[in-house]
């Protein structure tokens, strides 16, 4: 790894179990679920859709000027607000004449993915094309386009999360957007680390935002291997459990302030964690889904680059989301790391898509100060095909603070990052 060490100095979280760090942590320790029937979706179905929503989210309290909100989808709003919260947590100042960092030395890499359309935006345009109960596509260019907001595309481009964060903070440094589903957040953090290590920025805002409960995304729910509808929706998902039967989809975002150690020390910032090593790997012949071979390679390379052994780890923060593929990750962790305690936050809120890795990582960063790992919610009996030491039932006190975070994309690509308490 580079001699320019990267540290985390701030984090901000918008999750289905809390949008303030203390409430988020207490929900993890207390086993609170964010999964319920979706209140945000109006439906005439007898069985309301199930998912996890961010509660009490008021972007107007954070985003200035407020008029900018109307050209931000919910995904973008969550990303921008989580970044603002992270900067507040890091005590970064952006006031004229008192900025903590030169705008040219501040960048943003933020993971995102497909952003679903808000149906209300285009309903009038589609209605203009209905003739005698059928849709006439020849009317779209003429009549229908007149009813479309000219700037509508700005609400739905994945790179507009990082762009709007940069605009909000006047961050003129490197800016990019990984779009790798559940791997997006860690991919963003890795690239942010590389930028700092090679001296192209002093401070980077990195994280991810995801929203899989938008109706146009939810309509493709079969792609997510969802758990069957239940009268007790909070009993899913069940990561690593012998009765796992599918996942749940949700929304969320989290952001981290990454700095070179020397810059953080110079401005008097207290590091929350230090990045020890990271790696990504892919199986060349991968098909759709996660690949054990790629997971093992990413773990091995990240640990080598961190200069650590399995005995140095206090826990692994896993990707498992209650699917049969949890077993691939379990075997990979067991083969590479042995009996290291394993935790996943997904039992609290399910699959948050491109925001997943960042929200999940926040749990482990907070665990460094608390010196304990939360229990894995909804894992009662570990499945025989998941040979890992799952933290369940009660929090686990830890002496070893180093941990490894894993996330995987359905393209066979795996991401691993190693962190430690400063």
NORWO-V188806 format. One line per field, one symbol per residue. phi: phi as a letter, one per 30 degrees, with the letter a starting at -180 (. if undefined). psi: psi as a letter, one per 20 degrees, with the letter a starting at -180 (. if undefined). burial: 1 if it has 9 or more other C-alpha atoms within 8 Angstrom, else 0. Layout:
BEGIN
phi = ???
psi = ???
burial = ???
END
This chain:
BEGIN
phi = .ddddcbccabbbbbdclbbedddddddddidcccaddddcdbcddcddcabcddhcbeddbdbddddddcbddededddddddddddddhdcbdeibddbeedcbbbbbdaaecddddddcddddddcdbhibdcdddddcddddcceecedddbdeddddddddddchccdebabdbbhdddddddddddddddddidacbbcblabbbccdeddddcdddchddeebdbdddbdbdiddcdbkcbcablaabbccbdedddddcidcddabdcaaabbbdecdcdkcbeedddddddddddddicceddddacccdebicededddddddddcbicdebbbddddbiccidceeddddeddddddddhacddddiccbddddbdbdddbiadcdbcdcdbccbbbcdcicbbbbcbadd
psi = rqinqpqpiqqpporijqjqgghgghhghikqqjpapohiopqjqhoqqqapqpqlonhhihppqhhhhikprhgggggghhgghghghikppjqpikqhqphijprpopqrbppqqphhhjghghhijpoljqpohiighfgghhjpphjhhiijphiighghggghjlojaqprnpnkciigghhggghggggghjjiqhpppqbqpqnjjphhghikhhijlqqqqqimhijqrmpiqhkqjraqqaqrqqqqopqqghggghjkqophrqohrqqqqqphkqaprqphghggghgggghghikrrhiiphrporipkkrhihhggghggghhickpppqpihihibojciighggghhghghhghikqpqqoqjogopqhjmmqnpoqgqqopqhpiqrppqqqqjjjpqppqprrq.
burial = 00011111111111111111101110111011111111000000000001111110001000100001101110111111111111111101110000101011111111111011010011011101110000010011001110110001011101111111110100111111111111111111111110111001111111111111111111001000111000001101111110011111111111111111101110001011111111111110010011111111111111111101010011111111111001111111110101011111111111111111111111111111001111111110011001110111001101001111111111111111111110
END
